[in-house]
């Protein structure tokens, strides 16, 4: 006997799918002028899949990339060489199958790696070993 399949032409029952939470934060320059808006779309906890788990150093590097820090800034903050940061970022680009740093941040966010509604971005504690 075959399992019952839903028809693709029928919309899902609204009572069966939890709705996502949307958070927006204004990005301002030092004088207070709004430069843009960052929008976070977070799936409810029960729908967030088990994603990758990072070591503490990789989590700090990912947070730096998400904040827009340069390689030199991250190297200075984490007491690593520029090459060490580039190595870590390169490993994460391959692991997340991302072509560049913005795509890495987008994929990490889509996988639920970051805590919602928080600036600067922080990797969720359960995603760090």
ROSE-4610 file (N, C-alpha, C; in Angstrom, 1 decimal, always signed):
// ROSE-4610
residu = [X/X/X/X/X/X/X/X/X/X/X/X/X/X/X/X/X/X/X/X/X/X/X/X/X/X/X/X/X/X/X/X/X/X/X/X/X/X/X/X/X/X/X/X/X/X/X/X/X/X/X/X/X/X/X/X/X/X/X/X/X/X/X/X/X/X/X/X/X/X/X/X/X/X/X/X/X/X/X/X/X/X/X/X/X/X/X/X/X/X/X/X/X/X/X/X/X/X/X/X/X/X/X/X/X/X/X/X/X/X/X/X/X/X/X/X/X/X/X/X/X/X/X/X/X/X/X/X/X/X/X/X/X/X/X/X/X/X/X/X/X/X/X/X/X/X/X/X/X/X/X/X/X/X/X/X/X/X/X/X/X/X/X/X/X/X/X/X/X/X/X/X/X/X/X/X/X/X/X/X/X/X/X/X/X/X/X/X/X/X/X/X/X/X/X/X/X/X/X/X/X/X/X/X/X/X/X/X/X/X/X/X/X/X/X/X/X/X/X/X/X/X/X/X/X/X/X/X/X/X/X/X/X/X/X/X/X/X/X/X/X/X/X/X/X/X/X/X/X/X/X/X/X/X/X/X/X/X/X/X/X/X/X/X/X/X/X/X/X/X/X/X/X/X/X/X/X/X/X/X/X/X/X/X/X/X/X/X/X/X/X/X/X/X/X/X/X/X/X/X/X/X/X/X/X/X/X/X/X/X/X/X/X/X/X/X/X/X/X/X/X/X/X/X/X/X/X/X/X/X/X/X/X/X/X/X/X/X/X/X/X/X/X/X/X/X/X/X/X/X/X/X/X/X/X/X/X/X/X/X/X/X/X/X/X/X/X/X/X/X/X/X/X/X/X/X/X/X/X/X/X/X/X/X/X/X/X]
num = [1/1/1/2/2/2/3/3/3/4/4/4/5/5/5/6/6/6/7/7/7/8/8/8/9/9/9/10/10/10/11/11/11/12/12/12/13/13/13/14/14/14/15/15/15/16/16/16/17/17/17/18/18/18/19/19/19/20/20/20/21/21/21/22/22/22/23/23/23/24/24/24/25/25/25/26/26/26/27/27/27/28/28/28/29/29/29/30/30/30/31/31/31/32/32/32/33/33/33/34/34/34/35/35/35/36/36/36/37/37/37/38/38/38/39/39/39/40/40/40/41/41/41/42/42/42/43/43/43/44/44/44/45/45/45/46/46/46/47/47/47/48/48/48/49/49/49/50/50/50/51/51/51/52/52/52/53/53/53/54/54/54/55/55/55/56/56/56/57/57/57/58/58/58/59/59/59/60/60/60/61/61/61/62/62/62/63/63/63/64/64/64/65/65/65/66/66/66/67/67/67/68/68/68/69/69/69/70/70/70/71/71/71/72/72/72/73/73/73/74/74/74/75/75/75/76/76/76/77/77/77/78/78/78/79/79/79/80/80/80/81/81/81/82/82/82/83/83/83/84/84/84/85/85/85/86/86/86/87/87/87/88/88/88/89/89/89/90/90/90/91/91/91/92/92/92/93/93/93/94/94/94/95/95/95/96/96/96/97/97/97/98/98/98/99/99/99/100/100/100/101/101/101/102/102/102/103/103/103/104/104/104/105/105/105/106/106/106/107/107/107/108/108/108/109/109/109/110/110/110/111/111/111/112/112/112/113/113/113/114/114/114/115/115/115/116/116/116/117/117/117/118/118/118/119/119/119/120/120/120/121/121/121/122/122/122/123/123/123/124/124/124/125/125/125/126/126/126/127/127/127/128/128/128/129/129/129]
x = [+0.8/+0.0/+0.9/+0.6/+1.3/+0.9/+1.8/+1.4/+0.6/-0.3/-1.1/-0.2/-0.4/+0.4/-0.5/+0.0/-0.8/-0.6/-1.7/-1.7/-0.9/+0.0/+0.8/+0.0/-1.2/-2.0/-2.9/-2.8/-3.6/-2.7/-3.1/-2.2/-2.3/-1.2/-1.2/-2.2/-2.7/-3.6/-3.0/-3.5/-2.9/-2.7/-3.5/-3.3/-2.1/-1.6/-0.5/+0.9/+1.0/+2.3/+2.5/+3.5/+3.7/+4.2/+3.8/+4.3/+5.6/+6.5/+7.8/+7.7/+8.7/+8.8/+9.7/+9.3/+10.0/+10.5/+11.8/+12.4/+13.2/+13.0/+13.8/+14.5/+15.7/+16.5/+17.1/+17.0/+17.6/+19.1/+19.9/+21.3/+21.6/+22.3/+22.5/+24.0/+24.4/+25.8/+26.0/+27.2/+27.5/+26.6/+26.2/+25.4/+23.9/+23.6/+22.2/+21.3/+21.9/+21.2/+21.0/+19.8/+19.5/+20.1/+20.9/+21.6/+20.8/+20.1/+19.4/+18.7/+18.1/+17.3/+17.7/+18.0/+18.3/+17.1/+16.6/+15.4/+15.8/+15.4/+15.6/+14.3/+14.3/+13.2/+13.6/+12.9/+13.2/+12.1/+12.4/+11.4/+11.2/+10.0/+9.7/+10.6/+10.9/+11.9/+11.6/+10.3/+10.1/+10.4/+10.6/+10.9/+12.3/+13.1/+14.6/+15.2/+15.9/+16.5/+17.8/+18.3/+19.6/+20.6/+21.4/+22.4/+23.8/+24.8/+26.1/+26.5/+27.4/+27.9/+29.4/+29.7/+31.0/+31.9/+33.2/+34.0/+33.9/+34.4/+34.2/+34.9/+36.1/+36.9/+36.1/+35.6/+34.9/+33.6/+33.0/+31.8/+32.2/+33.3/+33.7/+34.1/+34.7/+35.0/+33.7/+32.8/+31.5/+30.8/+30.8/+30.2/+30.9/+32.2/+32.9/+32.6/+32.4/+32.0/+30.6/+29.7/+28.4/+28.3/+29.2/+29.3/+30.0/+30.6/+31.2/+32.7/+33.3/+34.7/+35.6/+36.7/+37.7/+38.5/+39.3/+40.2/+41.1/+41.7/+42.7/+42.0/+40.8/+40.1/+39.9/+39.4/+39.2/+40.5/+41.6/+42.9/+43.3/+43.2/+43.6/+42.8/+41.5/+40.6/+40.8/+41.1/+41.2/+42.6/+43.6/+45.0/+45.4/+45.0/+45.4/+46.1/+46.7/+47.3/+46.2/+46.4/+45.5/+45.2/+46.3/+46.2/+45.3/+45.4/+44.6/+43.1/+42.8/+41.4/+40.9/+41.8/+41.4/+41.2/+42.0/+41.9/+40.5/+40.2/+38.9/+37.7/+37.8/+36.7/+36.6/+37.7/+37.7/+37.1/+37.4/+36.8/+35.3/+34.8/+33.4/+32.7/+33.4/+32.8/+32.5/+33.5/+33.3/+32.3/+32.3/+31.4/+29.9/+29.7/+28.3/+28.0/+29.0/+28.8/+28.4/+29.2/+28.9/+30.0/+29.6/+30.7/+31.4/+30.9/+31.5/+31.0/+31.5/+31.2/+29.7/+29.1/+27.7/+26.8/+27.2/+26.4/+26.6/+27.8/+28.1/+27.2/+27.1/+26.2/+24.8/+24.3/+22.9/+22.6/+23.6/+23.3/+23.3/+24.3/+24.3/+23.0/+22.5/+21.2/+20.1/+20.1/+19.0/+19.0/+20.2/+20.3/+20.0/+19.7/+19.4/+20.6/+21.7/+22.9/+23.0/+22.3/+22.3/+21.1/+21.3/+20.2/+19.4/+18.1/+17.2/+17.2/+17.1/+16.9/+18.0/+19.2/+20.4/+21.4/+21.9/+23.0/+24.0/+25.3/+25.9/+25.4/+25.5/+25.0/+25.8/+25.2/+25.8/+25.4/+26.3/+26.0/+25.3/+24.2/+23.4/+24.3/+24.2/+25.0/+24.9/+23.8/+23.7/+24.3/+24.8/+25.5/+27.0/+27.5/+28.9/+29.3/+30.4/+30.8/+32.0]
y = [-1.2/+0.0/+1.2/+2.2/+3.4/+4.5/+5.2/+6.3/+7.4/+8.0/+9.1/+10.3/+10.8/+11.9/+13.1/+14.3/+15.5/+16.0/+16.7/+17.2/+18.5/+18.7/+19.9/+21.1/+20.9/+22.1/+22.6/+21.9/+22.4/+23.1/+24.3/+24.9/+24.1/+24.2/+23.5/+24.1/+23.2/+23.7/+24.7/+25.9/+26.9/+26.5/+25.6/+25.1/+24.2/+23.6/+22.6/+23.2/+24.4/+25.0/+26.3/+26.3/+27.5/+28.6/+29.8/+31.0/+31.4/+32.0/+32.4/+33.8/+34.0/+35.3/+36.2/+37.5/+38.5/+39.6/+39.9/+40.9/+41.9/+43.2/+44.1/+45.1/+45.4/+46.4/+47.4/+48.7/+49.7/+49.8/+50.0/+50.1/+51.6/+52.2/+53.6/+53.9/+55.0/+55.5/+56.2/+56.6/+57.3/+58.5/+59.2/+60.4/+60.1/+58.9/+58.5/+58.3/+58.6/+58.5/+57.0/+56.7/+55.3/+55.0/+53.9/+53.5/+52.4/+51.6/+50.5/+49.7/+48.6/+47.8/+46.4/+45.7/+44.3/+43.5/+42.6/+41.8/+40.4/+39.9/+38.5/+37.7/+36.6/+35.8/+34.5/+34.1/+33.0/+32.0/+30.8/+29.7/+29.4/+29.0/+28.6/+27.4/+27.3/+26.4/+24.9/+24.5/+23.1/+22.8/+23.8/+23.6/+23.8/+24.3/+24.5/+23.2/+22.9/+21.6/+21.5/+20.3/+20.2/+20.6/+21.6/+22.1/+21.8/+22.4/+22.1/+22.7/+22.1/+22.5/+23.0/+24.2/+24.7/+24.7/+24.7/+24.9/+26.3/+26.7/+28.0/+29.1/+28.7/+29.6/+29.9/+28.9/+29.0/+29.9/+29.7/+30.5/+32.0/+32.3/+33.7/+34.2/+33.5/+33.9/+34.2/+33.3/+33.4/+34.7/+34.9/+36.1/+37.4/+37.3/+38.5/+38.7/+37.6/+37.8/+38.4/+37.9/+38.4/+39.9/+40.3/+41.8/+42.6/+42.0/+42.7/+43.1/+42.4/+42.7/+42.2/+42.9/+42.5/+41.4/+40.8/+39.7/+40.2/+41.4/+42.0/+42.3/+42.8/+43.1/+41.8/+40.8/+39.5/+38.9/+39.0/+38.5/+39.2/+40.5/+41.3/+40.9/+40.8/+40.5/+39.1/+38.1/+36.7/+36.3/+37.2/+36.9/+35.7/+35.9/+34.9/+35.7/+35.0/+35.6/+35.8/+36.7/+36.9/+35.6/+34.8/+33.5/+32.5/+32.6/+31.7/+32.1/+33.3/+33.7/+33.3/+33.6/+33.2/+31.7/+30.9/+29.4/+29.0/+29.6/+29.3/+29.7/+30.9/+31.4/+30.4/+30.1/+29.2/+27.8/+27.3/+26.0/+26.1/+27.2/+27.4/+27.6/+28.3/+28.5/+27.2/+26.3/+24.9/+24.1/+24.2/+23.4/+23.8/+25.2/+25.7/+25.8/+25.4/+25.4/+26.9/+27.8/+29.2/+29.8/+30.6/+31.2/+32.4/+33.0/+34.2/+34.5/+35.5/+35.8/+36.1/+37.0/+37.3/+36.0/+35.2/+33.9/+33.0/+33.0/+32.2/+32.7/+34.0/+34.5/+34.1/+34.3/+34.0/+32.5/+31.6/+30.2/+29.8/+30.4/+30.2/+30.6/+31.8/+32.3/+31.3/+30.9/+30.0/+28.7/+28.3/+27.0/+27.2/+28.5/+28.7/+28.8/+29.2/+29.3/+30.5/+31.6/+32.8/+33.0/+33.5/+33.9/+35.0/+34.9/+35.9/+37.2/+38.3/+39.6/+40.1/+39.7/+40.1/+40.8/+42.0/+42.6/+43.0/+42.7/+42.0/+40.5/+39.9/+38.5/+37.6/+36.6/+35.6/+34.2/+33.3/+31.9/+31.3/+30.6/+30.0/+29.0/+29.0/+28.2/+26.7/+26.2/+24.8/+24.5/+25.5/+25.2/+25.4/+25.4/+25.5/+24.3/+23.6/+22.5/+23.0]
z = [+0.0/+0.0/+0.0/-0.8/-0.9/+0.1/+0.7/+1.6/+0.9/+1.6/+1.0/+0.7/-0.5/-0.9/-1.1/-0.7/-0.9/-2.3/-2.8/-4.2/-4.2/-5.2/-5.2/-5.6/-6.2/-6.6/-5.5/-4.3/-3.2/-2.2/-1.7/-0.7/+0.6/+1.4/+2.7/+3.6/+4.5/+5.5/+6.4/+6.6/+7.4/+8.9/+9.3/+10.7/+10.9/+9.9/+10.0/+9.9/+9.4/+9.2/+10.1/+11.0/+11.8/+10.9/+11.2/+10.5/+11.0/+10.1/+10.5/+11.3/+12.1/+12.8/+12.0/+11.8/+11.1/+12.0/+12.0/+12.8/+11.8/+12.0/+11.2/+12.1/+11.7/+12.5/+11.5/+11.9/+11.1/+11.3/+10.2/+10.3/+10.1/+11.1/+11.1/+11.1/+10.5/+10.6/+11.9/+12.3/+13.6/+13.8/+12.7/+12.9/+13.1/+13.0/+13.3/+12.0/+10.8/+9.6/+9.3/+8.8/+8.5/+7.1/+7.1/+5.9/+5.2/+6.0/+5.4/+6.5/+6.1/+7.1/+6.9/+8.0/+8.0/+8.4/+7.6/+7.9/+8.2/+9.4/+9.7/+9.6/+8.9/+8.8/+9.5/+10.6/+11.4/+11.4/+11.1/+11.1/+12.6/+12.9/+14.3/+14.7/+16.0/+16.5/+16.1/+16.0/+15.7/+14.2/+13.4/+12.0/+11.6/+12.6/+12.3/+12.3/+11.2/+11.0/+11.8/+12.0/+12.6/+11.6/+11.9/+11.0/+11.5/+10.8/+11.2/+12.6/+13.2/+14.5/+14.3/+14.8/+14.6/+15.8/+15.7/+16.9/+17.3/+18.5/+19.0/+18.1/+17.6/+16.8/+15.4/+14.8/+13.6/+13.8/+14.9/+15.3/+15.4/+16.0/+16.1/+14.8/+13.9/+12.5/+11.8/+11.8/+11.2/+11.7/+12.9/+13.5/+12.9/+12.8/+12.2/+10.8/+10.0/+8.6/+8.6/+9.4/+9.4/+9.8/+10.7/+11.1/+10.0/+9.0/+7.9/+8.2/+9.2/+9.5/+8.4/+8.2/+7.2/+7.8/+7.0/+7.4/+8.4/+8.2/+9.1/+10.5/+10.5/+11.7/+12.5/+11.9/+12.6/+13.1/+12.3/+12.7/+13.9/+14.0/+15.1/+16.4/+16.2/+17.3/+17.9/+17.0/+17.4/+17.6/+17.4/+17.6/+16.7/+15.4/+14.4/+13.2/+12.3/+11.1/+10.1/+9.1/+8.1/+7.3/+7.1/+6.4/+7.3/+8.6/+9.4/+9.3/+9.2/+9.0/+7.6/+6.6/+5.2/+5.2/+5.8/+5.9/+6.5/+7.6/+8.3/+7.4/+6.9/+6.0/+4.8/+4.2/+3.0/+3.4/+4.5/+5.0/+5.1/+5.7/+5.9/+4.5/+3.6/+2.3/+1.6/+1.7/+1.2/+1.9/+3.2/+4.1/+3.8/+3.7/+3.4/+1.9/+1.1/-0.4/-0.8/-0.3/-0.6/-1.5/-2.5/-3.4/-2.8/-1.8/-1.3/+0.2/+0.8/+2.2/+2.4/+1.6/+1.8/+1.7/+0.7/+0.6/+1.8/+2.3/+3.5/+4.7/+4.9/+5.9/+5.7/+4.4/+4.1/+4.3/+3.9/+4.1/+5.6/+6.4/+7.8/+8.5/+8.0/+8.6/+8.2/+7.0/+6.5/+7.3/+7.7/+8.5/+10.0/+10.4/+11.8/+12.7/+12.1/+12.9/+13.8/+13.4/+14.2/+15.1/+16.3/+17.2/+16.5/+16.5/+15.9/+16.6/+15.9/+16.4/+17.3/+17.0/+17.8/+16.9/+17.3/+16.7/+17.7/+17.5/+16.4/+16.4/+15.2/+15.1/+16.0/+16.6/+17.4/+17.0/+16.9/+16.6/+17.8/+17.6/+18.6/+19.4/+20.7/+21.6/+21.2/+20.8/+20.5/+19.1/+18.4/+17.1/+17.3/+18.6/+18.9/+19.8/+19.4/+20.3/+21.1]
